Amino acid sequence: MELSEALPLGELAAAFAALPVFPLFDTAYFIVSVLYLKYEPGAVEMSRKSPFASWLCAMLHCFGSYVLAALLLGEAPLGYFSNNSSVILATAVWYLMFFCPMNMFYKCVSFLPVKLIFVAMKEVVRVRKIAAGVHHAHHLYHHGWFVMMATGWVKGSGVALMSNFEQLLRGVWKPETNEILHMSFPTKASLYGTVLFTLQQTHWLPISEANLIFFFTMFMIVCKVFMTATHSHASPFAPLENLICPVLFGSVSSGHPGHHHDHHGASHEAPHPPPPPPAKSKEELNEGTRKRKAKKAE
């Protein structure tokens, strides 16, 4: 018996999964995406100096996941931009966010209670994009598990994964902020979510797609709204990762990595390096200066 048949929320989940995301939820997604762009240092100044560069960055924030997924699957990267309604809607949001008189639009959407509603609606779109990415990759590569996971992952967090390229458009180069090196909660959640959707798509997870969309969306909404309301950057996955990762991958040592494994404990017997010479006092420095001056005079 499939797990979804035993759940009393099956009809609700099916109705929720069939709910259209355009234009209401897509508008919320664009608002939050462009709002985060405006938070970036120098974004407002760039919109005045180069409106086209600002618009291009906003389009990457709104549609970067589609571009990256298309590149992975060998499709046209600009294919989604043929959706005129979405592009015009995202452009309108960008213009209001940066050029609305007295900054009224920004003040309204950044008001915390309103912002929390938009954040929740954005997570609805994110989970739909993950599910759609896995489904599309499954249609093209029926047995390609890793292709499904990669496509679903970039569909859910493609904007973050393209952040370094987007920074270049703003004239910023910060390779140390690579999203793969320092994954944010949405990126990690998208990765874990795409694994679940891949298992469901290949019939290894006994749950319907509608139920998985519903429950994973509720999880994402609760976590993201709580983190936004409390201004927290702590990942809810951290306790589990701190428990499992040291067992599977080892812990980060304070010394040289793998040193005592390579030398079988020889590092404990190695002599310590000589201590650095003591710093000279102020009088000794002054004395040395006087000697150098006297030597030059001679």
Residue pairs with C-beta under 8 A, 6 or more apart in sequence:
2 206
2 207
2 208
3 206
3 207
3 211
4 10
4 13
4 206
4 207
4 208
4 210
4 211
7 13
7 211
9 211
9 214
10 208
10 210
10 211
12 214
13 208
13 210
13 211
13 213
13 214
13 215
14 208
14 210
16 210
16 213
16 214
16 217
17 209
17 210
17 213
17 214
18 210
19 124
21 29
21 124
21 125
21 128
22 85
22 86
23 85
23 89
24 121
25 121
25 122
25 124
25 125
26 86
26 89
26 125
27 89
27 93
28 117
28 118
28 121
28 122
28 125
29 62
29 121
29 122
29 125
29 126
30 62
30 89
30 90
30 93
30 94
31 93
31 97
31 109
31 118
32 115
32 118
32 119
32 122
33 58
33 61
33 62
33 122
33 159
34 58
34 61
34 62
34 90
34 93
34 94
34 97
35 97
35 106
35 109
35 110
35 115
35 118
36 61
37 43
37 57
37 58
37 61
37 97
38 44
38 97
38 98
38 106
40 170
42 170
42 171
42 172
43 54
43 57
43 170
44 98
46 53
46 54
46 57
46 170
46 171
47 54
47 98
47 99
53 169
53 170
54 94
54 98
55 91
55 94
56 169
57 166
57 169
57 170
58 90
58 91
58 93
58 94
58 97
59 81
59 87
59 90
59 91
59 94
60 67
60 159
60 162
60 165
60 166
60 169
61 159
61 166
62 86
62 90
62 93
63 80
63 81
63 86
63 87
63 90
64 158
64 159
64 161
64 162
64 166
65 129
65 154
65 155
65 156
65 157
65 158
65 159
66 79
66 80
66 155
66 158
67 77
67 78
67 80
67 158
67 162
68 154
68 158
68 161
68 162
69 133
69 151
69 154
69 155
69 158
70 76
70 77
70 79
70 80
71 77
72 147
72 150
72 151
72 154
73 136
73 137
73 140
73 147
73 151
80 86
81 87
96 105
97 105
97 106
97 109
100 106
108 114
109 115
109 118
112 229
115 228
116 225
116 228
116 229
119 224
119 225
119 228
120 221
120 224
120 225
122 224
123 217
123 220
123 221
123 224
124 217
124 221
126 156
126 186
126 190
126 220
127 156
127 193
127 213
127 216
127 217
127 220
128 213
129 155
129 156
130 152
130 153
130 155
130 156
130 190
130 193
130 194
130 197
131 152
131 197
131 209
131 212
131 213
132 155
133 148
133 151
133 152
133 153
133 154
133 155
133 156
133 194
134 148
134 149
134 151
134 152
134 194
134 197
134 198
134 201
135 201
135 209
136 151
137 144
137 147
137 148
137 150
137 151
137 152
138 144
138 148
138 198
138 201
138 202
140 147
141 147
141 148
145 198
145 202
148 194
148 197
148 198
148 201
148 202
149 191
149 194
149 195
149 198
151 194
152 190
152 193
152 194
152 197
152 198
153 190
153 191
153 194
154 161
155 190
155 194
156 186
156 189
156 190
156 193
156 194
157 179
157 186
157 187
157 190
157 191
159 166
160 179
160 184
160 186
160 187
161 179
161 180
161 187
163 177
163 179
164 173
164 174
164 175
164 177
164 178
164 179
167 173
167 174
167 177
179 187
183 191
184 233
185 223
185 224
185 227
185 233
185 235
185 236
185 237
186 224
188 235
188 237
189 220
189 223
189 237
192 237
193 216
193 220
196 205
196 212
196 216
197 209
197 212
199 205
200 207
200 208
200 209
200 212
201 209
205 212
223 236
226 232
227 233
227 234
235 241
255 267
256 267
259 267
260 266
260 267
260 268
280 288
